[in-house]
Amino acid sequence: LHWMVHSFPTRRSSDLRILSLLGYELKIDECVQCGQEIKQVRRFSFHNKGFVCQNCRGGEMNISQKIFETIKKIQQVDSIREISINQTANKELFNFLKKYAQYFFEKQIKSLDLV
C-alpha cells in the first residue's frame, strides 16, 4: 500500500491534465456562484466545472477541503513531487475524478472500475 500513496498523485495529475486538454479544466480560482476567492470549499458544481464556497448554495457533490487543496496544487505546480496524500484522500480524489469524467462523457467509464 505504501507505493500507492506515492504513485497516486502522478496518476491523478495525469487524469486532471488530460481532462484539461479535452476542455474540462476545473475552475479553482474562485467560487462558481459568487466569483469570490474560495477560502473554504463547500461543494462541487459539475455543470459549472468548479467549486462552490462555504457562503453559497449550489453544486451537486460535497467535496472536502483536502481534495480541493490537492486539486488546486496539481493544477498550479509543474512538478507533482511536492504533493503527498494519504490513502483516504487518494480514494476520495479518485471517486471525484471518476464522477467528473462520467458527468461529461455521459456514461459510466468501465475501465475506471478496474483501477
Secondary structure as UniProt FT lines:
FT   HELIX           2..21
FT   TURN            22..23
FT   TURN            32..34
FT   STRAND          41..45
FT   TURN            46..49
FT   STRAND          50..53
FT   TURN            54..55
FT   STRAND          61..62
FT   HELIX           65..76
FT   HELIX           80..82
FT   HELIX           87..105
FT   HELIX           110..113
//
